[in-house]
Amino acid sequence: RTKRPKMGKIAAQLADVAVVTSDNPRTEDPESILDDVLEGIPKSVEPMVICDRATAIRTAILQAKPGDGVLIAGKGHEDYQILGTEKIHFDDREQARDALMSRLQVIG
């Protein structure tokens, strides 16, 4: 929990656009996780806050402009998410790949 505000602060300092989402909330309220991250972000910065991780990844990739980089942080090699007491398959790499494929179809 103590690293969440630090992650928000770093994202605000280094990114042109920050998309804040949750990761493995388990039994914790995902909104509470987002609030912790937002504590580290100055009020002058307006991050995009998207609770659903898949939607957050898709949004970041689809809104990126040519020359932009998208950093997806938090899960690393994990291919699951823990929601409540349920462990479900979720892979950031697969989500990013799907979003990139969608982007290619939109661009043509």
Protein Blocks (a to p, Z undefined) as FASTA:
>chain_A
ZZmmmmmmmmmmmpmbdcdddehkljacfklmmmmmmmmpcfkbccdddfblmlmmmmmm
mmpcehiacddehjlmaccdcehjaccdddfklmmmmmmmmmmmmnZZ
